[in-house]
Amino acid sequence: MVKKMRSVSIIAAGLSKFGENWDESYRQMIAKAALEALSSNVVEGKEIEAIFGGTMASGRFIGQEHIGALIADQLGLNPIASTRVEAACASGGVALRQGFTAVASGMYDIVAVGGAEKMTDVSTEQAAFALGGAGDQETELFHGATFPALYALLAQKHMEKFGTTEEMMASCAVKNHHNAMHNPIAQFHKEFSIADVMNSGYIASPLKLLDCSPITDGAAVLILCETSKAKKLSDQAIEIVGSGQASDSLALTGRKSLTQLDATMLAAKHALAQAKATPKDIDVAEVHDCFTIAEILAIEDLGFFKKGSGGTASLGGETEINGQVAVNPSGGLKACGHPVGATGVKQAAEIFYQLNGIAGKRQRKDAEIGLTHNVGGSGATAVVHVYKKA
């Protein structure tokens, strides 16, 4: 195990609009996010030494592989090293971890971390098939198990064991859509009631349409820098004080439990230990709510609430902006949108805004420590990062 690493900070962030971006290509979204990050003027493009870009299924979505080379070429950053990172829906979070590791190791001083996905250029059926590859092709997808069906199994077990209700899950969607109203890049700017969610029609019982995250186009970019240098470049530097990643069985059949994601718990344990923090220290968190039950599992597995009480906490408002811990102030995957390769990077961008106090009407008051949680598939990969003001 590495005993000593350099400190790493985020010094700039940029986001494209999330949504059905019919008039923008994959390349254009990346360029927009990168130009916004560079518009802060803390660094110039020529100072970036390497690129780590997260994308899950560009081959299926837009027929384009070799994304690392495309990004460097599109941004005029040849000949620096540019690497594509894939970890299903955790591609962005793992790209962030790779960029963090590269700077922490001393290999580079300044790197760009990006994430992008263009999902709406194919049919819903084609998109569902591509996303299904985040699970076990042979034992799940081949037999007709979609991702809503897999998460529905997790939800049913949680309901059976802990008494979690559909209304509790619906409250996560209601809260996240409310938060997204104040996020200009969010896919949805529409509020819903619990009754609206309950009446939205089943996709895979007990999950209904408004329990599910959408198909989304979008891109996100961060600039990472060694912290002592970062402080000289920017007064908005946010230090990444903890980073953890873990794996689990690809298929649900290999899991020890269906009411917790062990990879999340282990990744969080490592990240919080590195940060010398506890779950109670976290003021604001962006967690992986691909389905409403996923948010409930996350807030339990991350240690914010004891196992089995996440639904009650959500329904009781404890995860609202001014609750015990502000969860998904961006609107989360559910309302901000879920361009799978970009999500983990967007989460970190939101924490960058929150800890700098520039998140506007969705701002958590006096936020000092933040956390992001990004999941691949149904929990086979999880990556957690902890942040504080540098």
LOLUMDREN-750482 format. One line per field, with one value per residue (C-alpha): residue number from 1; x, y, z; residue in three letters. Coordinates in steps of 0.02 Angstrom, whole numbers, plus 50000, padded with zeros to 5 digits. Layout:
N
num [NUM_...]
x [X_...]
y [Y_...]
z [Z_...]
residuo [Ala_...]
***
This chain:
390
num [1_2_3_4_5_6_7_8_9_10_11_12_13_14_15_16_17_18_19_20_21_22_23_24_25_26_27_28_29_30_31_32_33_34_35_36_37_38_39_40_41_42_43_44_45_46_47_48_49_50_51_52_53_54_55_56_57_58_59_60_61_62_63_64_65_66_67_68_69_70_71_72_73_74_75_76_77_78_79_80_81_82_83_84_85_86_87_88_89_90_91_92_93_94_95_96_97_98_99_100_101_102_103_104_105_106_107_108_109_110_111_112_113_114_115_116_117_118_119_120_121_122_123_124_125_126_127_128_129_130_131_132_133_134_135_136_137_138_139_140_141_142_143_144_145_146_147_148_149_150_151_152_153_154_155_156_157_158_159_160_161_162_163_164_165_166_167_168_169_170_171_172_173_174_175_176_177_178_179_180_181_182_183_184_185_186_187_188_189_190_191_192_193_194_195_196_197_198_199_200_201_202_203_204_205_206_207_208_209_210_211_212_213_214_215_216_217_218_219_220_221_222_223_224_225_226_227_228_229_230_231_232_233_234_235_236_237_238_239_240_241_242_243_244_245_246_247_248_249_250_251_252_253_254_255_256_257_258_259_260_261_262_263_264_265_266_267_268_269_270_271_272_273_274_275_276_277_278_279_280_281_282_283_284_285_286_287_288_289_290_291_292_293_294_295_296_297_298_299_300_301_302_303_304_305_306_307_308_309_310_311_312_313_314_315_316_317_318_319_320_321_322_323_324_325_326_327_328_329_330_331_332_333_334_335_336_337_338_339_340_341_342_343_344_345_346_347_348_349_350_351_352_353_354_355_356_357_358_359_360_361_362_363_364_365_366_367_368_369_370_371_372_373_374_375_376_377_378_379_380_381_382_383_384_385_386_387_388_389_390]
x [50000_50060_50101_50128_50043_50036_49878_49764_49633_49500_49530_49397_49240_49134_48969_48866_48677_48607_48456_48403_48533_48475_48574_48740_48861_48969_49116_49023_48966_49144_49208_49075_49114_49302_49291_49187_49317_49457_49359_49404_49577_49665_49758_49780_49752_49937_49971_49866_49982_49859_49675_49566_49394_49250_49127_49028_48958_49007_49026_48844_48775_48868_48975_49135_49270_49445_49373_49537_49612_49451_49451_49633_49608_49445_49517_49679_49780_49884_50010_49977_49922_49733_49650_49472_49405_49258_49169_48987_48889_49040_49151_49158_49196_49333_49406_49413_49503_49628_49663_49678_49801_49905_49930_49947_50085_50186_50176_50084_50046_49891_49768_49596_49461_49307_49152_49028_48889_48774_48629_48481_48543_48481_48309_48253_48270_48448_48491_48418_48523_48681_48646_48609_48791_48830_48759_48801_48764_48751_48654_48549_48529_48517_48372_48278_48330_48332_48410_48241_48204_48368_48343_48162_48227_48334_48184_48071_48197_48222_48033_48014_48155_48138_47961_48016_47867_47841_47800_47970_48055_47944_48002_48178_48114_48009_48158_48277_48157_48135_48324_48343_48227_48375_48506_48520_48601_48472_48372_48208_48138_47973_47916_47814_47717_47723_47552_47623_47761_47641_47527_47664_47644_47751_47907_47959_47861_47883_47979_47874_47919_47960_48069_48189_48327_48312_48413_48524_48657_48790_48972_49072_49254_49364_49541_49646_49807_49933_49865_50010_50012_49821_49815_49927_49819_49646_49556_49420_49529_49437_49548_49508_49548_49488_49467_49403_49351_49288_49210_49078_48997_48937_48773_48652_48659_48837_48796_48795_48651_48520_48489_48662_48798_48958_49065_48990_49023_49204_49241_49165_49265_49428_49385_49327_49478_49594_49501_49506_49318_49158_48988_48927_49056_48980_48876_48830_48833_48799_48747_48704_48514_48488_48327_48250_48290_48473_48473_48401_48531_48669_48626_48626_48782_48878_48837_48725_48581_48574_48528_48342_48305_48349_48170_48104_48243_48203_48017_48053_48155_48323_48408_48341_48458_48447_48421_48544_48644_48603_48586_48589_48570_48604_48445_48543_48537_48348_48315_48480_48499_48613_48730_48816_48997_48978_48883_49031_49120_48961_48941_49114_49077_48922_49027_49153_49011_48939_49103_49139_48967_48919_48774_48639_48468_48520_48665_48690_48728_48905_48952_49130_49147_49070_49059_49022_48965_48961_48904_48933_48793_48692_48840_48985_49091_49080_49191_49180_49273_49279_49316_49351_49402_49589]
y [50000_50175_50262_50439_50530_50711_50810_50839_50975_51021_51196_51212_51128_51137_51057_51045_51048_50879_50816_50762_50864_50834_50980_50937_50797_50700_50806_50970_50927_50884_51045_51148_51072_51089_51269_51313_51234_51327_51491_51511_51559_51467_51363_51360_51206_51192_51167_51007_50857_50711_50672_50538_50523_50416_50342_50180_50131_50255_50112_50062_50238_50333_50201_50281_50191_50259_50400_50450_50499_50586_50696_50749_50785_50880_50991_51026_50941_50821_50746_50724_50555_50532_50378_50315_50241_50120_50055_50054_50192_50225_50270_50453_50420_50296_50421_50546_50419_50384_50570_50589_50444_50511_50679_50605_50490_50635_50579_50740_50908_50956_50839_50851_50727_50714_50610_50606_50503_50532_50414_50482_50447_50267_50195_50163_49977_49996_50107_49980_49842_49947_49988_49805_49768_49847_49687_49506_49471_49282_49263_49422_49515_49357_49298_49463_49550_49737_49859_49917_49734_49707_49860_49809_49649_49752_49861_49712_49635_49801_49821_49644_49655_49834_49888_50017_50083_50144_50315_50321_50285_50414_50547_50533_50576_50720_50795_50776_50855_51001_51024_51014_51164_51270_51184_51266_51115_50988_50884_50912_51073_51005_50966_50813_50759_50588_50557_50597_50470_50339_50362_50362_50178_50026_49989_49841_49828_49915_50041_50161_50277_50422_50309_50288_50400_50452_50424_50578_50665_50766_50800_50858_50912_50945_51012_50929_50999_50963_51059_51176_51233_51236_51362_51479_51463_51478_51532_51404_51248_51099_50962_50778_50711_50533_50411_50232_50102_49924_49783_49649_49510_49568_49473_49487_49298_49313_49441_49403_49523_49610_49747_49825_49857_49791_49883_50049_50009_49961_50108_50227_50148_50176_50354_50411_50334_50422_50585_50557_50587_50498_50495_50623_50747_50752_50907_50874_50718_50672_50488_50368_50371_50281_50222_50290_50129_50158_50323_50237_50099_50229_50337_50180_50100_50264_50270_50423_50322_50149_50002_49993_50174_50261_50262_50338_50469_50516_50532_50634_50764_50721_50719_50888_51036_51089_50915_50806_50785_50868_50726_50760_50950_50944_50843_50681_50558_50558_50740_50816_50668_50518_50522_50369_50413_50591_50563_50534_50690_50796_50740_50807_50969_50993_50969_51094_51221_51178_51192_51357_51422_51458_51337_51470_51421_51240_51287_51192_51325_51321_51163_51114_50929_50842_50666_50585_50406_50329_50150_50037_49918_49852_49875_49779_49938_50080_50232_50361_50526_50647_50833_50989_51167_51172]
z [50000_49958_50122_50061_49918_49865_49901_49751_49723_49597_49531_49396_49333_49176_49125_48967_48978_49027_48930_48757_48666_48488_48418_48499_48459_48582_48527_48549_48725_48777_48702_48791_48961_48936_48878_49031_49145_49057_49058_49242_49178_49319_49190_49002_48897_48861_49047_49054_49055_49036_49010_49089_49009_49070_48947_48957_48789_48654_48530_48548_48569_48433_48345_48408_48505_48542_48645_48727_48561_48508_48664_48646_48461_48485_48621_48529_48665_48561_48594_48782_48850_48844_48919_48908_49072_49076_49230_49172_49259_49372_49225_49273_49456_49412_49286_49429_49537_49398_49378_49567_49576_49432_49519_49693_49632_49565_49384_49334_49415_49315_49228_49151_49202_49094_49069_48926_48850_48701_48732_48633_48457_48470_48508_48687_48655_48593_48741_48862_48782_48795_48977_49011_48977_49146_49222_49190_49007_49026_49187_49186_49022_48914_49020_49006_49168_49133_49256_49321_49356_49449_49558_49584_49663_49781_49822_49856_49975_50065_50084_50146_50273_50337_50298_50170_50072_49895_49967_50050_49884_49799_49922_49850_49677_49744_49836_49689_49565_49686_49695_49506_49487_49543_49433_49262_49179_49243_49121_49212_49284_49345_49521_49570_49723_49803_49727_49554_49577_49644_49493_49361_49314_49353_49254_49365_49526_49647_49538_49436_49294_49411_49519_49372_49305_49122_48964_48950_48846_48935_48976_49126_49148_49301_49312_49448_49517_49655_49805_49846_49666_49661_49804_49706_49550_49625_49783_49742_49757_49833_49903_49871_50044_50020_49876_49884_49756_49777_49677_49701_49603_49432_49450_49595_49617_49683_49818_50003_50029_49923_50051_50045_49918_49993_49864_49921_50104_50072_49956_50084_50225_50131_50074_50245_50332_50211_50243_50432_50432_50483_50397_50525_50461_50286_50251_50070_49962_49782_49780_49641_49629_49463_49547_49706_49800_49752_49848_50002_49992_49968_50119_50226_50153_50166_50351_50352_50423_50501_50391_50362_50410_50247_50185_50345_50343_50163_50194_50351_50255_50332_50161_50102_50074_50257_50329_50424_50263_50097_49972_49785_49784_49596_49572_49566_49423_49440_49394_49337_49219_49198_49047_49117_49078_49141_49303_49420_49357_49369_49550_49592_49499_49609_49767_49697_49683_49854_49951_49865_49911_49730_49707_49715_49780_49801_49914_50077_50207_50276_50181_50228_50187_50037_49968_49800_49770_49596_49559_49410_49364_49510_49628_49550_49555_49680_49698_49838_49857_50003_49981_50085_50050_50016]
residuo [Met_Val_Lys_Lys_Met_Arg_Ser_Val_Ser_Ile_Ile_Ala_Ala_Gly_Leu_Ser_Lys_Phe_Gly_Glu_Asn_Trp_Asp_Glu_Ser_Tyr_Arg_Gln_Met_Ile_Ala_Lys_Ala_Ala_Leu_Glu_Ala_Leu_Ser_Ser_Asn_Val_Val_Glu_Gly_Lys_Glu_Ile_Glu_Ala_Ile_Phe_Gly_Gly_Thr_Met_Ala_Ser_Gly_Arg_Phe_Ile_Gly_Gln_Glu_His_Ile_Gly_Ala_Leu_Ile_Ala_Asp_Gln_Leu_Gly_Leu_Asn_Pro_Ile_Ala_Ser_Thr_Arg_Val_Glu_Ala_Ala_Cys_Ala_Ser_Gly_Gly_Val_Ala_Leu_Arg_Gln_Gly_Phe_Thr_Ala_Val_Ala_Ser_Gly_Met_Tyr_Asp_Ile_Val_Ala_Val_Gly_Gly_Ala_Glu_Lys_Met_Thr_Asp_Val_Ser_Thr_Glu_Gln_Ala_Ala_Phe_Ala_Leu_Gly_Gly_Ala_Gly_Asp_Gln_Glu_Thr_Glu_Leu_Phe_His_Gly_Ala_Thr_Phe_Pro_Ala_Leu_Tyr_Ala_Leu_Leu_Ala_Gln_Lys_His_Met_Glu_Lys_Phe_Gly_Thr_Thr_Glu_Glu_Met_Met_Ala_Ser_Cys_Ala_Val_Lys_Asn_His_His_Asn_Ala_Met_His_Asn_Pro_Ile_Ala_Gln_Phe_His_Lys_Glu_Phe_Ser_Ile_Ala_Asp_Val_Met_Asn_Ser_Gly_Tyr_Ile_Ala_Ser_Pro_Leu_Lys_Leu_Leu_Asp_Cys_Ser_Pro_Ile_Thr_Asp_Gly_Ala_Ala_Val_Leu_Ile_Leu_Cys_Glu_Thr_Ser_Lys_Ala_Lys_Lys_Leu_Ser_Asp_Gln_Ala_Ile_Glu_Ile_Val_Gly_Ser_Gly_Gln_Ala_Ser_Asp_Ser_Leu_Ala_Leu_Thr_Gly_Arg_Lys_Ser_Leu_Thr_Gln_Leu_Asp_Ala_Thr_Met_Leu_Ala_Ala_Lys_His_Ala_Leu_Ala_Gln_Ala_Lys_Ala_Thr_Pro_Lys_Asp_Ile_Asp_Val_Ala_Glu_Val_His_Asp_Cys_Phe_Thr_Ile_Ala_Glu_Ile_Leu_Ala_Ile_Glu_Asp_Leu_Gly_Phe_Phe_Lys_Lys_Gly_Ser_Gly_Gly_Thr_Ala_Ser_Leu_Gly_Gly_Glu_Thr_Glu_Ile_Asn_Gly_Gln_Val_Ala_Val_Asn_Pro_Ser_Gly_Gly_Leu_Lys_Ala_Cys_Gly_His_Pro_Val_Gly_Ala_Thr_Gly_Val_Lys_Gln_Ala_Ala_Glu_Ile_Phe_Tyr_Gln_Leu_Asn_Gly_Ile_Ala_Gly_Lys_Arg_Gln_Arg_Lys_Asp_Ala_Glu_Ile_Gly_Leu_Thr_His_Asn_Val_Gly_Gly_Ser_Gly_Ala_Thr_Ala_Val_Val_His_Val_Tyr_Lys_Lys_Ala]
***
